[in-house]
Amino acid sequence: MESYKTEDTFEIGKELAKKAAAGEVYCLYGDLGTGKTVFSQGFANGLGIKEPVSSPTFTILKEYYEGRLPFYHFDVYRIGDPDEMDEIGYYDKIDGDGVCLIEWAELIDDILPLHYKKVIIKKNVEKGFDYRNITIEDI
């Protein structure tokens, strides 16, 4: 999928969330500034969450319950060791009744579930400063 502006990235996340099911895990991959948080905000909106959604960089996990499914938003950028994930209830969330979205998932690759949706967001400045290519794969 192609995104030519921030609003496109938001809408792609929103549309994906409308089809999300309980127990699914979405893993976001992309460099700094590619739009992972904008995608996450759109995803939350697609679940019916109205409160502001920001990247949980310092808290690692933010939980939202007002949408059609519980939404567990992880940002593992500051995780030093995947074992730290156990302390914040990671395994309960990925095996739970909600949907999980994990920013910087490559940092906890060893503990990702066997099956997840891999969302790769890449810039291509030749196509414009705000251009993003968004690929979604079932793993």
N, C-alpha and C positions, 0 to 999 in steps of 0.2 A: 504494500500500500504506500502511496505517496502522500506526504504532507507538505504543503507549501507555506503554511503559516501555523502559528501556535494553536489557533482555533481548530485547525484540521487534526492536529495531534490529540487535542482534547476530545474531539468528536469520535476519533477512532477508538480511544479508550472507553468512551461512553457506550458506543455500539457494542463493543466486545463484552462489556459488563452486563448488558441487557440479556445476553445469552449465557452468562456465567451460572454455574450450578454449585450447590453446596459441596464442599470437599475439594474443589479445584484449587490449584496453585498456579499462579502466574509469576514468572521470573523475568525481570527486566534487565537487559544488557545494553550498555551504551556508555560512551565517555561522558565526562562532566559537560553539562550544558547541552545535552542532546534532547532533553525534554521528558525525561523519565517522570519528574514530578508533575508536569502538565498532563502527561498520559494518566498518571495515578489520580489526579483530580477529576479527569473525565471519567475514569473508571468508577470512582466513588459516586459521581453524579448519575451514572448509568444504573447504579444500584439503588438510587433514590436517596442518597445521603445529601442533606442540604447544608450541614455545617461546614465551615472552611476546612480544607484538607491541605496540610503542608507535609513536607518530607520529615519523617521522624528521625532525622540524623542523630540527634543527641539522646533520644529516648529509645531508639532502635525499633520500637513497636508502638503503633497507635491503633486503638480499637474503636470501631464505629458500629452501633447497633440500630440506628434509626432506619436503615434501608431494608430492602426485601430479604437480604441475607446479612448475617454478621460479616463485617469487613475487617480483616487484619492486615494492616499496612506496615511492612517491615522496610527499614533502610539499614542495611548491614555494613555500610561504608566504614564505620568506626569499629567493627568487630575485629579483635586481634587474633582470636582463636575460635573456630566453630563451636568448641565446647561451651563458650559463653552463651550460646543460643538456648541451651537447656535451662539456664537461669531465668529467662524471660518467658518461658512457657511455649517455646517454638513447636515442640512435638505435639503438644495439646492442640495448638492452633492448626497445624497442617493436617492433623487427623480429625479435626473438629467439624462442626456443622456450618461453618462459614466459608468464605472464599479468602484466600491469601494472595497478596501481591508483594513480591520481594524485589526491592531495588538493590542493585549491585550483587545479584545472586551468585556471580562467579566467585565471590569471596567465601561462599559456604558450599561450594560445589560438592564436597564430600558428603554433605548431609541433606542434600535435596532429595525429595521423594523420587521414586522410580518413574513416575509419570507426572508431567507438568506441561504447561504452555510456556514456551520460550519466546519472549518478545524482544526482538533486537531492533534498536533504534540507532540509525547511522545518519550522520550529516554528509552532505555533498555540496560544498560551497560553490562548485561549478554550476550548480542548478539554482543557487541563491542562498543567501545567508540563513534564511529560515527553513530551507528545504530539509526534509527528513524522509528517509526510506524506512518503513516499519514492516518487519517480517515477523510472522507468527508461525511457530512450528510446534507440533505435538511431539513431546519427548516421552 
